[in-house]
Amino acid sequence: MGGAAGDMILASLVSAGASHEAVSVALEGLDIPFELAFTPVEVNGVGALQAEVGHPEEHAHRTFRHIKKLVEKAGLPDRAARRALTAFRLLAEAEGKVHGLDPEEVTFHEVGAVDSIVDLVGSCVALELLEVETATCGPLPLGHGVVRAAHGPLPVPGPATLEVLGGSRVHWRDAPHELTTPTGAALMQALTGGAFTDAAPPMVLRGVGYGAGRARFEDFPNLLRAVVGEVEGIAGDVELLEANVDDAPGELLGAAVERLLRAGALDAWLEPITMKRGRGAYKVCALTPAGDRERLARLLMRETGTLGVRHHAVGRTVAERRVVEVELSYGRCRVKAGSLDGEDYVVSPEYADAASLAEKAGLPLARVYQDVRAAFKK
């Protein structure tokens, strides 16, 4: 409705049901001082949350390389860390293109500040808490005018925002304000693969939340709405997408697999195949949630250049999954547990947590895994 900024996205997800406390605890692993609060506000009669990030006065201008290390060492859930790093990389590539720099060495100014890092990483953690496997959004709104940045006055939308949104649908509003920020644009691109669509898939609604921006407009409410639901279809049913590709280099196919995973595919992979006249090729495959077939099929076609994608429904037997945290004498570790008929048949320590504990305690990783499983049984 009103735009997409990092604080609005985070606030909308907490409003939709993600635990404020759990988000804050997860972010402590970033090892940056912050305070995160959410204030109830009303915008045009709609109750919403407004995110506020407090932090000591700082003048840090962090590089993408530095932020990547912060995220990798934070002990975040794998998917949350992957989504956050994808968003930061999109920003680094955009800033690098604008300033003619190597993305790894790009120095973030506004985005490198504590509040932007908390907004972006916190949003990815909140998605994990809501168990969001795939996300969609409509074309992002862009305003006009001038915004003050570290480099001086810049036109709205900012150059980095436009670079991040390249290839995606947007729409323009007559509002002298930065409606979509670089952080908001990068998050939406990372979560959706850039496939912005006017129509959301049919679903069973489970939650809704509103994140409020700080500006107020006469023509529209400055709100971002998050809708959480289960896509229609029989539980466990998914679509299998397949395309034979014989004219794309391996690095492009590998990138296509990564893009499909970032865009919400449940799994994606390459299979070597032999086509007519003995020509070597690859079959690009992806499992997609029910109702998300067309969006990911189109993404697959754009990324590989294939002229068509096969698809058919497949069934799955899916275990009940949950994540719990166990307390050891030398720290905490998250554990993924899978169960069938009420019986836990697989217990898997979160690798990032276990590896961090092993390094800090000076123990073999196998010993930490053993201790975690024993603590889980208790």
C-alpha positions as CSV (number, residue, x, y, z in Angstrom):
1,M,0.0,0.0,0.0
2,G,2.4,2.7,1.2
3,G,5.7,1.2,0.2
4,A,8.5,-1.1,1.3
5,A,11.1,-0.1,3.8
6,G,13.0,-2.5,6.1
7,D,11.4,-1.3,9.3
8,M,7.9,-1.6,7.7
9,I,8.6,-5.1,6.6
10,L,9.9,-6.2,10.0
11,A,7.0,-4.5,11.8
12,S,4.4,-6.1,9.5
13,L,5.8,-9.6,10.2
14,V,5.8,-9.1,13.9
15,S,2.3,-7.8,13.7
16,A,1.4,-10.9,11.7
17,G,2.5,-13.2,14.6
18,A,6.3,-13.4,14.7
19,S,7.6,-13.2,18.3
20,H,9.2,-9.9,19.0
21,E,11.3,-11.6,21.8
22,A,12.4,-14.4,19.5
23,V,13.5,-12.0,16.8
24,S,15.6,-10.0,19.3
25,V,17.2,-13.1,20.8
26,A,18.2,-14.3,17.3
27,L,19.7,-10.9,16.4
28,E,21.9,-10.9,19.5
29,G,24.2,-13.3,17.6
30,L,25.1,-10.4,15.2
31,D,27.3,-9.0,18.0
32,I,26.2,-5.4,17.5
33,P,24.6,-3.4,20.3
34,F,20.9,-2.6,19.6
35,E,17.5,-2.3,21.2
36,L,14.4,-3.3,19.2
37,A,10.9,-2.0,20.1
38,F,7.6,-2.0,18.4
39,T,5.1,0.8,19.0
40,P,1.3,0.3,18.3
41,V,0.1,3.1,16.0
42,E,-3.1,3.8,14.1
43,V,-3.0,4.8,10.4
44,N,-6.3,5.8,8.8
45,G,-8.1,3.7,11.4
46,V,-6.0,0.6,10.9
47,G,-4.0,-0.7,13.9
48,A,-0.3,-1.3,13.0
49,L,3.2,-1.6,14.5
50,Q,6.1,0.8,14.0
51,A,9.6,-0.6,14.5
52,E,12.1,1.4,16.4
53,V,15.8,0.4,16.6
54,G,17.9,2.0,19.3
55,H,21.6,1.8,19.3
56,P,24.7,3.7,20.7
57,E,25.8,6.6,18.5
58,E,28.0,5.1,15.8
59,H,29.6,6.1,12.6
60,A,30.4,2.7,11.2
61,H,30.6,2.4,7.4
62,R,30.6,-1.4,7.0
63,T,31.6,-3.2,3.8
64,F,29.7,-6.1,2.3
65,R,32.5,-8.4,3.4
66,H,32.1,-7.2,7.0
67,I,28.4,-7.6,7.1
68,K,28.7,-11.1,5.5
69,K,30.9,-12.2,8.3
70,L,28.5,-10.8,10.9
71,V,25.6,-12.8,9.4
72,E,27.6,-16.0,8.9
73,K,28.8,-16.0,12.5
74,A,25.5,-15.1,14.1
75,G,24.1,-18.6,14.4
76,L,20.9,-17.8,12.5
77,P,18.7,-20.4,11.0
78,D,20.1,-21.5,7.6
79,R,17.3,-20.1,5.5
80,A,17.2,-16.8,7.4
81,A,20.9,-16.3,6.9
82,R,20.7,-17.3,3.2
83,R,17.9,-14.8,2.6
84,A,19.7,-12.0,4.4
85,L,22.9,-12.6,2.6
86,T,21.1,-12.7,-0.7
87,A,19.5,-9.3,0.0
88,F,22.9,-7.8,1.1
89,R,24.5,-9.1,-2.0
90,L,21.9,-7.6,-4.2
91,L,22.6,-4.3,-2.5
92,A,26.3,-4.7,-2.9
93,E,26.0,-5.5,-6.6
94,A,23.7,-2.5,-7.1
95,E,26.0,-0.1,-5.2
96,G,29.0,-1.6,-7.0
97,K,27.5,-0.9,-10.3
98,V,26.5,2.7,-9.4
99,H,30.0,3.5,-8.0
100,G,32.1,1.2,-10.2
101,L,33.4,-0.9,-7.4
102,D,33.9,-4.6,-6.6
103,P,30.7,-5.7,-4.7
104,E,32.8,-7.4,-2.0
105,E,34.5,-4.1,-1.3
106,V,31.4,-1.9,-1.4
107,T,31.1,0.3,1.7
108,F,27.5,0.6,3.0
109,H,26.6,3.8,4.6
110,E,22.9,4.0,5.5
111,V,22.5,0.2,4.9
112,G,25.6,-0.5,7.0
113,A,24.0,1.2,10.0
114,V,22.7,-0.9,12.9
115,D,19.1,0.0,12.3
116,S,19.2,-1.2,8.7
117,I,21.0,-4.4,9.6
118,V,18.5,-5.2,12.3
119,D,15.6,-4.4,10.0
120,L,16.9,-6.6,7.2
121,V,18.1,-9.6,9.2
122,G,15.2,-9.3,11.7
123,S,12.8,-9.6,8.8
124,C,14.4,-12.8,7.6
125,V,14.3,-14.2,11.1
126,A,10.7,-13.3,11.5
127,L,9.9,-15.1,8.2
128,E,11.5,-18.2,9.7
129,L,9.5,-17.9,12.9
130,L,6.3,-17.8,10.8
131,E,7.6,-20.8,8.8
132,V,7.3,-18.9,5.5
133,E,8.6,-21.1,2.7
134,T,7.8,-18.8,-0.2
135,A,6.8,-15.1,-0.6
136,T,5.1,-13.0,-3.2
137,C,4.5,-9.3,-3.4
138,G,2.9,-6.8,-5.8
139,P,4.8,-4.3,-8.0
140,L,6.6,-1.9,-5.6
141,P,5.6,1.7,-5.4
142,L,8.2,4.4,-6.2
143,G,7.9,8.1,-5.3
144,H,9.8,11.2,-6.4
145,G,11.8,14.1,-5.0
146,V,15.2,14.2,-3.2
147,V,16.6,12.3,-0.2
148,R,19.7,13.2,1.8
149,A,22.3,10.4,1.9
150,A,25.9,10.0,3.0
151,H,27.1,11.1,-0.5
152,G,24.8,14.1,-0.4
153,P,21.3,14.8,-2.0
154,L,20.1,12.0,-4.3
155,P,17.1,11.7,-6.5
156,V,14.2,9.5,-5.5
157,P,14.1,6.6,-6.2
158,G,17.8,6.3,-5.3
159,P,20.2,4.9,-7.9
160,A,20.8,1.7,-5.9
161,T,17.0,1.1,-5.5
162,L,16.6,1.2,-9.3
163,E,19.5,-1.1,-9.8
164,V,18.1,-3.6,-7.3
165,L,14.7,-3.5,-9.0
166,G,16.0,-4.0,-12.5
167,G,13.8,-6.4,-14.5
168,S,10.9,-6.2,-12.0
169,R,7.6,-4.5,-12.3
170,V,7.1,-1.3,-10.4
171,H,4.6,1.5,-10.3
172,W,5.0,5.2,-9.7
173,R,3.1,7.4,-7.2
174,D,2.8,11.1,-7.0
175,A,4.3,11.3,-3.6
176,P,7.4,13.4,-2.8
177,H,8.9,10.7,-0.6
178,E,11.1,7.6,-0.8
179,L,8.4,5.0,-0.7
180,T,10.6,2.0,-1.4
181,T,14.1,2.1,0.2
182,P,17.2,0.2,-1.0
183,T,16.7,-2.2,2.0
184,G,13.1,-2.8,1.2
185,A,13.7,-3.3,-2.5
186,A,16.6,-5.8,-1.8
187,L,14.5,-7.8,0.7
188,M,11.5,-8.1,-1.6
189,Q,13.8,-9.1,-4.5
190,A,15.6,-11.7,-2.4
191,L,12.4,-13.2,-1.1
192,T,10.5,-13.3,-4.4
193,G,13.2,-13.7,-7.0
194,G,11.9,-10.4,-8.5
195,A,8.6,-12.0,-9.7
196,F,6.3,-9.3,-8.5
197,T,2.7,-10.1,-9.3
198,D,-0.7,-8.4,-8.8
199,A,-2.4,-11.6,-7.7
200,A,-1.5,-13.6,-4.6
201,P,-2.0,-17.4,-4.8
202,P,-5.2,-18.9,-3.3
203,M,-4.6,-19.7,0.3
204,V,-6.1,-20.4,3.7
205,L,-5.5,-17.2,5.7
206,R,-3.6,-17.8,9.0
207,G,-2.5,-14.3,9.9
208,V,-2.2,-10.6,8.8
209,G,-0.2,-7.8,10.1
210,Y,0.5,-4.1,9.3
211,G,3.8,-2.2,9.5
212,A,3.6,1.5,9.5
213,G,6.0,4.0,8.0
214,R,6.7,7.4,9.6
215,A,5.4,9.7,6.9
216,R,1.6,10.4,6.4
217,F,0.0,10.9,3.0
218,E,-3.4,12.2,2.0
219,D,-4.0,9.8,-0.9
220,F,-3.0,6.4,0.6
221,P,-2.1,4.9,4.0
222,N,1.6,4.5,4.6
223,L,1.2,0.9,5.6
224,L,2.8,-2.4,4.5
225,R,0.5,-5.4,4.9
226,A,1.8,-8.9,5.5
227,V,-0.6,-11.8,4.8
228,V,0.4,-15.3,6.0
229,G,-1.4,-18.4,4.9
230,E,-1.3,-21.9,3.6
231,V,-1.4,-22.2,-0.2
232,E,-4.4,-24.2,-1.3
233,G,-3.9,-27.8,-2.1
234,I,-3.6,-31.2,-0.4
235,A,-1.0,-31.1,2.4
236,G,2.2,-32.5,1.1
237,D,1.4,-32.0,-2.6
238,V,3.8,-30.1,-4.7
239,E,4.6,-29.4,-8.4
240,L,7.7,-30.7,-10.1
241,L,9.1,-28.4,-12.8
242,E,11.5,-29.8,-15.4
243,A,13.3,-28.3,-18.4
244,N,16.0,-29.8,-20.7
245,V,18.8,-27.2,-21.4
246,D,21.7,-27.9,-23.8
247,D,22.8,-24.4,-24.7
248,A,23.6,-22.7,-21.4
249,P,27.0,-22.8,-19.6
250,G,27.2,-24.5,-16.2
251,E,27.7,-21.3,-14.2
252,L,24.4,-20.0,-15.5
253,L,22.6,-23.2,-14.6
254,G,24.1,-23.2,-11.2
255,A,22.9,-19.6,-10.7
256,A,19.4,-20.6,-11.9
257,V,19.2,-23.3,-9.2
258,E,20.2,-20.7,-6.5
259,R,17.7,-18.2,-7.8
260,L,14.9,-20.8,-7.7
261,L,15.8,-21.6,-4.1
262,R,15.9,-18.0,-3.1
263,A,12.5,-17.4,-4.8
264,G,10.8,-20.1,-2.7
265,A,11.4,-23.4,-4.4
266,L,11.3,-26.3,-1.9
267,D,14.3,-27.8,-3.7
268,A,16.1,-27.4,-6.9
269,W,18.8,-29.4,-8.7
270,L,20.5,-30.3,-12.0
271,E,20.5,-33.7,-13.6
272,P,23.0,-34.6,-16.4
273,I,21.2,-36.1,-19.4
274,T,22.0,-37.2,-23.0
275,M,19.9,-35.7,-25.8
276,K,19.6,-36.6,-29.5
277,R,22.9,-37.3,-31.4
278,G,24.6,-38.0,-28.0
279,R,24.7,-34.3,-27.1
280,G,25.3,-33.7,-23.4
281,A,22.8,-31.5,-21.5
282,Y,21.2,-30.8,-18.1
283,K,17.7,-31.2,-16.8
284,V,16.9,-28.3,-14.5
285,C,14.4,-29.5,-11.8
286,A,12.6,-27.7,-9.0
287,L,9.9,-28.6,-6.5
288,T,7.5,-25.8,-5.9
289,P,4.7,-25.2,-3.4
290,A,1.2,-25.8,-4.7
291,G,-0.1,-22.6,-6.3
292,D,3.4,-21.2,-7.0
293,R,4.0,-23.2,-10.2
294,E,3.6,-20.4,-12.8
295,R,5.8,-17.8,-11.0
296,L,8.7,-20.2,-10.6
297,A,8.2,-21.7,-14.1
298,R,8.6,-18.2,-15.5
299,L,11.6,-17.6,-13.4
300,L,13.2,-20.8,-14.6
301,M,12.5,-19.8,-18.2
302,R,14.0,-16.4,-17.8
303,E,17.1,-17.7,-16.1
304,T,17.9,-20.6,-18.5
305,G,16.5,-19.3,-21.8
306,T,14.4,-22.5,-22.2
307,L,11.3,-22.2,-24.3
308,G,9.1,-24.4,-22.2
309,V,8.8,-26.0,-18.7
310,R,7.2,-29.4,-18.0
311,H,5.2,-29.6,-14.7
312,H,3.1,-32.2,-12.9
313,A,1.8,-32.7,-9.4
314,V,3.7,-35.1,-7.2
315,G,2.8,-36.3,-3.7
316,R,5.0,-36.2,-0.6
317,T,4.9,-37.9,2.8
318,V,6.0,-35.1,5.1
319,A,7.2,-35.4,8.7
320,E,6.1,-33.0,11.4
321,R,9.0,-30.6,12.0
322,R,9.9,-28.3,14.8
323,V,12.9,-26.4,16.1
324,V,13.7,-26.4,19.9
325,E,16.7,-25.1,21.8
326,V,18.6,-27.1,24.3
327,E,20.9,-25.9,27.1
328,L,24.4,-27.4,27.5
329,S,27.0,-26.5,30.1
330,Y,28.9,-24.5,27.5
331,G,26.0,-22.8,25.7
332,R,22.7,-23.1,23.8
333,C,22.1,-25.0,20.6
334,R,19.0,-25.2,18.3
335,V,17.8,-28.7,17.3
336,K,15.7,-29.7,14.3
337,A,13.4,-32.6,15.1
338,G,11.3,-34.7,12.7
339,S,8.5,-36.9,14.0
340,L,6.0,-39.4,12.6
341,D,3.0,-40.4,14.6
342,G,4.3,-38.5,17.6
343,E,7.7,-40.2,17.6
344,D,10.9,-38.3,17.0
345,Y,12.8,-40.3,14.4
346,V,15.5,-37.7,13.5
347,V,17.2,-35.2,15.7
348,S,19.6,-32.8,13.9
349,P,21.6,-30.1,15.7
350,E,21.7,-26.8,13.9
351,Y,25.2,-26.9,12.3
352,A,26.0,-23.2,12.8
353,D,25.2,-23.3,16.5
354,A,27.1,-26.6,17.1
355,A,30.1,-25.4,15.1
356,S,30.2,-22.2,17.1
357,L,30.0,-24.1,20.4
358,A,32.7,-26.5,19.4
359,E,35.1,-23.7,18.5
360,K,34.4,-21.7,21.7
361,A,34.6,-24.8,24.0
362,G,37.5,-26.4,22.2
363,L,35.6,-29.6,21.6
364,P,35.3,-31.8,18.5
365,L,32.1,-31.1,16.6
366,A,31.1,-34.8,16.9
367,R,31.2,-34.4,20.8
368,V,28.9,-31.3,20.6
369,Y,26.5,-33.3,18.4
370,Q,26.5,-36.1,20.9
371,D,25.9,-33.7,23.8
372,V,23.1,-31.9,22.0
373,R,21.2,-35.2,21.2
374,A,21.6,-36.4,24.8
375,A,20.2,-33.0,26.1
376,F,17.3,-33.2,23.7
377,K,16.3,-36.7,24.9
378,K,16.3,-35.4,28.5
